[in-house]
Amino acid sequence: MKSLRTGIEAQAQGHTSSAQPRLESTRDVLDVLADSIAKTAASEIKPAPPLPAPSVSAEPVRELLTEKMLADRWVFSVARLQRCRTVGEGPQYLKIVGKVLYRLKDIEAYEEACLVRKVF
């Protein structure tokens, strides 16, 4: 009983027991670990923020259209486009090494010329 009482009295008077230094050393180790983690995190190279995506569409704008591309655009058959060329109708076209191509600006100009505006 006397040893238990002496231990309690010693703690009350400010003396430390053997468990308290172990607790303080654990706190010291944790503080050191926390400091080193913080320093490591601060010194790590942070990736650059991602660049904004360009505002260009996924499909490139084509300056020249083939017969098939124009037929799909106008919901025509290729034969109808060929017939229009034979009789001299339709938009201007290029014939390069036997291949018929249409310039996009000519197509757009032709579409604008064919636009019907009703006047009441």
N, CA, C and O of each residue as an XYZ file, in Angstrom:
480
protein
N       0.801     -1.175      0.000
C       0.000      0.000      0.000
C       0.855      1.255      0.000
O       0.529      2.268     -0.618
N       1.941      1.145      0.706
C       2.800      2.302      0.822
C       3.391      2.662     -0.539
O       3.533      3.846     -0.844
N       3.740      1.671     -1.368
C       4.339      1.961     -2.672
C       3.308      2.596     -3.603
O       3.656      3.472     -4.395
N       2.062      2.177     -3.524
C       1.021      2.763     -4.346
C       0.782      4.210     -3.935
O       0.642      5.098     -4.776
N       0.739      4.424     -2.637
C       0.525      5.765     -2.127
C       1.704      6.659     -2.494
O       1.500      7.825     -2.832
N       2.901      6.159     -2.438
C       4.081      6.955     -2.754
C       4.075      7.335     -4.240
O       4.478      8.444     -4.591
N       3.627      6.435     -5.109
C       3.572      6.736     -6.539
C       2.563      7.815     -6.833
O       2.805      8.682     -7.672
N       1.426      7.773     -6.148
C       0.385      8.777     -6.362
C       0.849     10.118     -5.831
O       0.643     11.149     -6.470
N       1.475     10.110     -4.666
C       1.980     11.348     -4.082
C       3.087     11.938     -4.955
O       3.187     13.156     -5.098
N       3.905     11.085     -5.526
C       5.005     11.567     -6.367
C       4.429     12.239     -7.623
O       4.939     13.266     -8.070
N       3.374     11.659     -8.180
C       2.762     12.264     -9.356
C       2.110     13.591     -9.002
O       2.167     14.543     -9.780
N       1.501     13.652     -7.849
C       0.845     14.871     -7.417
C       1.861     15.975     -7.185
O       1.545     17.147     -7.392
N       3.077     15.636     -6.762
C       4.099     16.636     -6.481
C       4.859     17.047     -7.744
O       5.742     17.902     -7.672
N       4.539     16.463     -8.888
C       5.197     16.866    -10.124
C       6.256     15.893    -10.573
O       6.870     16.120    -11.616
N       6.505     14.823     -9.849
C       7.455     13.819    -10.292
C       6.786     12.977    -11.371
O       5.578     12.742    -11.332
N       7.562     12.539    -12.306
C       6.993     11.754    -13.390
C       7.267     10.297    -13.171
O       8.284      9.909    -12.595
N       6.349      9.503    -13.637
C       6.546      8.066    -13.547
C       7.234      7.601    -14.817
O       7.530      8.418    -15.689
N       7.490      6.327    -14.937
C       8.194      5.806    -16.108
C       7.304      5.814    -17.346
O       7.842      5.791    -18.453
N       5.969      5.847    -17.231
C       5.062      5.839    -18.381
C       5.010      7.208    -19.049
O       4.809      7.284    -20.261
N       5.186      8.285    -18.298
C       5.076      9.623    -18.859
C       6.228      9.959    -19.805
O       5.956     10.568    -20.840
N       7.482      9.618    -19.541
C       8.533      9.899    -20.525
C       8.299      9.154    -21.835
O       8.613      9.674    -22.906
N       7.754      7.949    -21.763
C       7.470      7.191    -22.973
C       6.402      7.928    -23.796
O       6.509      7.995    -25.021
N       5.388      8.475    -23.143
C       4.341      9.211    -23.811
C       4.902     10.464    -24.476
O       4.527     10.787    -25.603
N       5.788     11.164    -23.798
C       6.404     12.365    -24.366
C       7.297     12.011    -25.550
O       7.316     12.733    -26.547
N       8.034     10.910    -25.451
C       8.900     10.528    -26.566
C       8.061     10.117    -27.781
O       8.475     10.340    -28.919
N       6.899      9.524    -27.550
C       6.010      9.175    -28.653
C       5.494     10.435    -29.323
O       5.422     10.502    -30.550
N       5.139     11.425    -28.536
C       4.685     12.703    -29.087
C       5.798     13.369    -29.888
O       5.544     13.946    -30.946
N       7.030     13.290    -29.388
C       8.164     13.869    -30.112
C       8.350     13.186    -31.465
O       8.592     13.856    -32.469
N       8.239     11.869    -31.498
C       8.398     11.122    -32.743
C       7.291     11.504    -33.721
O       7.539     11.693    -34.912
N       6.058     11.615    -33.200
C       4.951     11.989    -34.067
C       5.113     13.403    -34.614
O       4.791     13.665    -35.773
N       5.611     14.311    -33.780
C       5.860     15.677    -34.236
C       6.921     15.706    -35.330
O       6.776     16.421    -36.322
N       7.979     14.937    -35.151
C       9.047     14.875    -36.151
C       8.511     14.298    -37.462
O       8.818     14.803    -38.542
N       7.706     13.232    -37.356
C       7.123     12.640    -38.557
C       6.202     13.627    -39.270
O       6.257     13.756    -40.493
N       5.362     14.318    -38.517
C       4.439     15.289    -39.115
C       5.212     16.403    -39.805
O       4.837     16.828    -40.898
N       6.281     16.881    -39.187
C       7.102     17.935    -39.785
C       7.751     17.458    -41.074
O       7.765     18.182    -42.070
N       8.298     16.223    -41.061
C       8.966     15.739    -42.269
C       7.967     15.484    -43.398
O       8.291     15.688    -44.568
N       6.754     15.039    -43.057
C       5.730     14.847    -44.082
C       5.340     16.193    -44.686
O       5.172     16.305    -45.901
N       5.198     17.198    -43.855
C       4.843     18.527    -44.345
C       5.939     19.083    -45.244
O       5.641     19.689    -46.273
N       7.204     18.888    -44.871
C       8.310     19.377    -45.698
C       8.367     18.637    -47.022
O       8.614     19.244    -48.064
N       8.139     17.328    -46.990
C       8.164     16.534    -48.217
C       7.042     16.972    -49.144
O       7.252     17.110    -50.349
N       5.861     17.189    -48.597
C       4.725     17.612    -49.412
C       4.969     18.987    -50.011
O       4.574     19.247    -51.148
N       5.612     19.866    -49.262
C       5.882     21.215    -49.755
C       6.961     21.206    -50.835
O       6.941     22.042    -51.738
N       7.899     20.270    -50.747
C       9.003     20.261    -51.710
C       8.699     19.436    -52.955
O       9.467     19.484    -53.917
N       7.598     18.679    -52.967
C       7.250     17.887    -54.140
C       6.898     18.803    -55.302
O       6.328     19.877    -55.108
N       7.241     18.370    -56.512
C       6.922     19.131    -57.703
C       5.453     18.914    -58.011
O       4.998     17.788    -58.211
N       4.738     19.998    -58.042
C       3.311     19.911    -58.307
C       3.096     20.020    -59.815
O       3.722     20.851    -60.471
N       2.213     19.185    -60.367
C       1.981     19.238    -61.806
C       1.343     20.560    -62.207
O       0.568     21.149    -61.455
N       1.682     21.007    -63.395
C       1.116     22.251    -63.901
C      -0.373     22.051    -64.150
O      -0.798     20.950    -64.500
N      -1.158     23.087    -63.976
C      -2.596     22.943    -64.230
C      -2.812     22.637    -65.708
O      -2.072     23.125    -66.561
N      -3.822     21.832    -66.008
C      -4.057     21.469    -67.406
C      -4.416     22.693    -68.234
O      -5.122     23.590    -67.773
N      -3.921     22.715    -69.455
C      -4.218     23.818    -70.354
C      -5.646     23.679    -70.860
O      -6.135     22.565    -71.049
N      -6.309     24.793    -71.076
C      -7.682     24.693    -71.591
C      -7.659     24.114    -72.994
O      -6.747     24.373    -73.778
N      -8.668     23.334    -73.290
C      -8.762     22.695    -74.602
C      -9.002     23.751    -75.667
O      -9.758     24.696    -75.442
N      -8.374     23.603    -76.816
C      -8.610     24.579    -77.884
C     -10.049     24.516    -78.354
O     -10.701     23.475    -78.270
N     -10.532     25.633    -78.844
C     -11.936     25.700    -79.245
C     -12.125     25.249    -80.691
O     -13.071     25.674    -81.355
N     -11.250     24.410    -81.169
C     -11.347     23.887    -82.525
C     -12.189     22.621    -82.487
O     -12.053     21.804    -81.576
N     -13.053     22.462    -83.470
C     -13.887     21.277    -83.495
C     -13.033     20.043    -83.751
O     -11.915     20.138    -84.257
N     -13.573     18.892    -83.396
C     -12.832     17.647    -83.526
C     -12.569     17.306    -84.987
O     -11.531     16.727    -85.307
N     -13.491     17.656    -85.876
C     -13.319     17.349    -87.288
C     -12.808     18.592    -88.013
O     -13.397     19.665    -87.889
N     -11.725     18.457    -88.763
C     -11.188     19.625    -89.459
C     -12.138     20.114    -90.556
O     -12.884     19.330    -91.141
N     -12.097     21.394    -90.817
C     -12.923     21.970    -91.867
C     -12.260     21.648    -93.200
O     -11.080     21.934    -93.402
N     -13.012     21.063    -94.087
C     -12.464     20.702    -95.396
C     -12.795     21.820    -96.381
O     -13.921     22.317    -96.426
N     -11.807     22.196    -97.155
C     -11.994     23.230    -98.158
C     -12.545     22.645    -99.452
O     -13.203     23.345   -100.222
N     -12.276     21.354    -99.694
C     -12.745     20.690   -100.904
C     -13.651     19.525   -100.538
O     -13.374     18.774    -99.602
N     -14.739     19.385   -101.289
C     -15.673     18.288   -101.062
C     -15.695     17.397   -102.302
O     -15.605     17.882   -103.430
N     -15.813     16.111   -102.082
C     -15.958     15.172   -103.192
C     -17.427     15.117   -103.607
O     -18.292     15.690   -102.946
N     -17.694     14.420   -104.707
C     -19.082     14.240   -105.142
C     -19.918     13.582   -104.053
O     -21.045     13.995   -103.783
N     -19.366     12.579   -103.449
C     -20.085     11.833   -102.403
C     -20.380     12.726   -101.201
O     -21.473     12.681   -100.636
N     -19.393     13.539   -100.818
C     -19.598     14.431    -99.668
C     -20.690     15.458    -99.955
O     -21.522     15.742    -99.093
N     -20.687     16.016   -101.173
C     -21.719     16.990   -101.524
C     -23.085     16.318   -101.644
O     -24.097     16.890   -101.240
N     -23.114     15.119   -102.193
C     -24.380     14.384   -102.292
C     -24.948     14.110   -100.899
O     -26.157     14.212   -100.691
N     -24.092     13.766    -99.958
C     -24.557     13.553    -98.580
C     -25.047     14.856    -97.958
O     -26.035     14.858    -97.223
N     -24.373     15.954    -98.242
C     -24.751     17.248    -97.676
C     -26.128     17.677    -98.180
O     -26.945     18.183    -97.412
N     -26.378     17.476    -99.461
C     -27.630     17.916   -100.058
C     -28.681     16.810   -100.122
O     -29.790     17.044   -100.602
N     -28.359     15.646    -99.662
C     -29.251     14.491    -99.701
C     -29.676     14.229   -101.163
O     -30.855     14.055   -101.472
N     -28.693     14.212   -102.013
C     -28.842     13.913   -103.434
C     -28.125     12.615   -103.715
O     -27.378     12.106   -102.879
N     -28.360     12.083   -104.904
C     -27.535     10.974   -105.367
C     -26.354     11.555   -106.135
O     -26.415     12.689   -106.611
N     -25.300     10.792   -106.252
C     -24.130     11.220   -107.015
C     -24.520     11.376   -108.487
O     -24.027     12.272   -109.172
N     -25.397     10.511   -108.963
C     -25.845     10.583   -110.358
C     -26.549     11.911   -110.642
O     -26.393     12.474   -111.726
N     -27.310     12.406   -109.693
C     -27.999     13.693   -109.900
C     -26.991     14.827   -110.003
O     -27.160     15.725   -110.828
N     -25.941     14.804   -109.176
C     -24.891     15.823   -109.278
C     -24.198     15.737   -110.642
O     -23.891     16.763   -111.249
N     -23.956     14.531   -111.116
C     -23.312     14.357   -112.415
C     -24.214     14.903   -113.529
O     -23.728     15.534   -114.468
N     -25.496     14.664   -113.426
C     -26.450     15.159   -114.412
C     -26.477     16.693   -114.401
O     -26.543     17.320   -115.458
N     -26.425     17.301   -113.197
C     -26.406     18.765   -113.090
C     -25.164     19.336   -113.775
O     -25.244     20.360   -114.454
N     -24.038     18.689   -113.601
C     -22.806     19.154   -114.246
C     -22.905     19.040   -115.763
O     -22.419     19.910   -116.485
N     -23.530     17.977   -116.244
C     -23.649     17.743   -117.685
C     -24.467     18.834   -118.356
O     -24.130     19.270   -119.457
N     -25.538     19.283   -117.711
C     -26.409     20.301   -118.312
C     -25.994     21.717   -117.931
O     -26.640     22.684   -118.333
N     -24.921     21.842   -117.160
C     -24.397     23.164   -116.803
C     -25.079     23.809   -115.612
O     -24.991     25.025   -115.444
N     -25.740     23.046   -114.798
C     -26.379     23.574   -113.591
C     -25.513     23.234   -112.378
O     -24.537     22.489   -112.473
N     -25.894     23.794   -111.255
C     -25.192     23.465   -110.013
C     -23.994     24.375   -109.781
O     -23.722     25.282   -110.568
N     -23.296     24.120   -108.704
C     -22.161     24.980   -108.345
C     -20.942     24.715   -109.229
O     -20.850     23.688   -109.901
N     -20.019     25.660   -109.210
C     -18.760     25.480   -109.931
C     -18.015     24.302   -109.323
O     -18.206     23.972   -108.153
N     -17.173     23.676   -110.118
C     -16.408     22.523   -109.627
C     -15.022     22.524   -110.234
O     -14.759     23.192   -111.234
N     -14.151     21.769   -109.616
C     -12.787     21.567   -110.106
C     -12.678     20.152   -110.620
O     -13.314     19.237   -110.098
N     -11.863     19.976   -111.652
C     -11.591     18.622   -112.113
C     -10.077     18.477   -112.111
O      -9.384     18.996   -112.987
N      -9.581     17.763   -111.110
C      -8.147     17.598   -110.921
C      -7.814     16.133   -111.126
O      -8.302     15.274   -110.392
N      -6.993     15.845   -112.110
C      -6.568     14.493   -112.459
C      -7.777     13.562   -112.547
O      -7.765     12.447   -112.026
N      -8.814     14.049   -113.217
C      -9.989     13.222   -113.438
C     -10.943     13.131   -112.262
O     -11.975     12.467   -112.360
N     -10.626     13.778   -111.159
C     -11.494     13.710   -109.978
C     -12.244     15.030   -109.837
O     -11.640     16.100   -109.911
N     -13.543     14.958   -109.638
C     -14.371     16.146   -109.486
C     -14.383     16.552   -108.016
O     -14.684     15.745   -107.136
N     -14.050     17.825   -107.768
C     -14.043     18.370   -106.405
C     -14.792     19.690   -106.401
O     -14.770     20.439   -107.378
N     -15.448     19.959   -105.297
C     -16.175     21.209   -105.125
C     -15.528     21.998   -103.995
O     -15.220     21.450   -102.937
N     -15.325     23.301   -104.235
C     -14.787     24.166   -103.175
C     -15.933     24.528   -102.230
O     -17.054     24.797   -102.660
N     -15.628     24.527   -100.949
C     -16.651     24.807    -99.948
C     -17.224     26.207   -100.124
O     -18.428     26.407    -99.959
N     -16.384     27.171   -100.453
C     -16.890     28.541   -100.621
C     -17.833     28.627   -101.815
O     -18.788     29.403   -101.783
N     -17.587     27.839   -102.878
C     -18.503     27.820   -104.026
C     -19.831     27.170   -103.653
O     -20.893     27.619   -104.084
N     -19.765     26.121   -102.857
C     -20.991     25.442   -102.405
C     -21.837     26.399   -101.574
O     -23.045     26.509   -101.781
N     -21.195     27.092   -100.629
C     -21.929     28.015    -99.761
C     -22.513     29.170   -100.564
O     -23.629     29.610   -100.290
N     -21.769     29.669   -101.555
C     -22.279     30.753   -102.403
C     -23.478     30.273   -103.224
O     -24.456     31.004   -103.379
N     -23.406     29.060   -103.744
C     -24.507     28.497   -104.523
C     -25.742     28.298   -103.637
O     -26.862     28.601   -104.049
N     -25.535     27.795   -102.437
C     -26.657     27.611   -101.502
C     -27.310     28.956   -101.182
O     -28.535     29.052   -101.113
N     -26.494     29.993   -100.988
C     -27.024     31.326   -100.681
C     -27.816     31.869   -101.875
O     -28.859     32.497   -101.696
N     -27.318     31.625   -103.094
C     -28.019     32.081   -104.299
C     -29.341     31.339   -104.499
O     -30.284     31.890   -105.069
N     -29.409     30.116   -104.040
C     -30.638     29.325   -104.199
C     -31.651     29.575   -103.086
O     -32.756     29.034   -103.128
N     -31.297     30.373   -102.109
C     -32.183     30.628   -100.981
C     -33.425     31.371   -101.459
O     -33.326     32.409   -102.114
N     -34.571     30.840   -101.133
C     -35.843     31.449   -101.552
C     -36.378     32.243   -100.375
O     -36.535     31.743    -99.261
N     -36.649     33.511   -100.678
C     -37.247     34.378    -99.645
C     -38.650     34.754   -100.129
O     -38.820     35.360   -101.187
N     -39.621     34.389    -99.349
C     -40.998     34.698    -99.711
C     -41.322     36.129    -99.308
O     -40.992     36.572    -98.208
N     -41.971     36.836   -100.214
C     -42.409     38.203    -99.929
C     -43.939     38.187    -99.977
O     -44.530     37.793   -100.982
N     -44.555     38.606    -98.916
C     -46.019     38.630    -98.871
C     -46.548     40.004    -99.113
O     -47.762     40.207    -99.110
